Amino acid sequence: MKTILITNALLINEGTRNPADLFINNGRIEKISPSLTNQPADVTLDAKGKALLPGMIDCHVHFRDPGLEQKADMTSETRAAVAGGVTSFMEMPNTKPAAITNKILEQKFVLAAKKSLANYSFHLGASNHNLDELLAMDPKKVCGVKLFMGASTGGLLVDRYQQLENIFSQIKVPISLHCEDTHTIRENEKAARAKYGEAIPFTEHHLIRSEEACYKSTALAVELATKHDAQIHILHLTTAKELEFFKKGPVANKKITGEACPHQLWFSSNDYERLGARIKCNPAIKTLADRDALRQAILDGTLDTVGTDHAPHLLEEKQNPYGSAPSGLPVIQSALVSLLEFLPLETVAEKTAHNPARIFKITDRGFIREGYFADLVLIDTETPHTVSKENILYKCGWSPFEGITFNSSISATLVNGQLAYADGQVNDTIRGQRLIFDR
């Protein structure tokens, strides 16, 4: 493994920005100093004029592997991830077969060791009948449990109240939650079909997957977590109303934390008429007022992380009518640069690296510290780029951000001290490592 010296960087870490040099040896950060110009190294990167952040830890992706590789696989999507400055990910259980046993989960780890350019972990999925599997999970080697509290498919919906009680009272690792109330959504969809028949416009999506559906489910999750002192992380929040359940402040003082997604922070219901199924996701992108409230909640510490909910589908599937067009969109390659359009560098580092590491207790990652793994992203904040089919690396070949020009670009990404991406090229020879948790 080559030694790497990064010089003249603006180091963004733990709320500070400082000019610094950084020396990497054997995959870890060995020295951080105002000047290391006399330090010999195999490779030297001059970072003058660029910001150096800890690589993004994306706690929420759907890489479709195994079972849905026609949409995406771990190699294609981790290539896009490192090109976007993402160095670690935590993937969700709704692949085929669904990861609801520890045996199936370990098969995904074996697959990742062969295919993933980024570091990896996988959620074990909760079902109505697998409490024994959840309790048998190794908390040091698995990121946590994923619980769909409504509106899911593939046997992952947990709608038995006693099972919810069991999970919230007995699971001691972070429980990542999808909160939408199924009954409310079904009633809203029934009303929309009565009005439009099969020709439901995409502009109805945020009214079908409504504020009420989100609020009702989130309220139940918070009630159960409070009752049982469970640690929960509520994913992809979409409404201003739900923010009442979250408190400002550092995550060290919280058992209930929340996530926003780049597309929820960028688009609004005003964009459905133009983009249609390209921004159809669950829970739905809501109003402009909701979007702005989420941005403020990220800024003021009410919400704690940004995860992408990267969920690719083929463009031909997205061209179906509303009822059969799948929900989900590919965003991981543009996540960091989209956040920099409205968030300070320090906030981006906190929400995409520090807080994920803190919430999930990831060992030796998420910060730029001596002794930590060299998972880093070098960002050129002065070089704009436009998202286009020519530079998208997703297997599905499209992005909801196409045509948008961002003011920043990713210059380089390092995974475990190896250059995974630099100067527009992905290094396909590297492989990430399994994340370990300090629990």
Helices and strands as residue ranges (DSSP letters): E 4-13, E 16-25, E 28-33, E 43-46, E 51-54, E 56-61, H 74-83, E 86-91, H 102-115, E 119-122, E 124-125, H 131-136, E 145-149, H 161-170, E 175-179, H 182-196, G 202-204, H 205-208, H 211-228, E 232-234, G 241-245, G 251-253, E 256-260, H 262-266, G 269-271, H 272-275, G 276-279, H 288-300, E 305-306, H 315-318, G 332-334, H 335-339, H 345-349, I 350-354, H 355-360, E 376-380, E 385-386, E 405-406, E 409-415, E 418-422, E 425-426
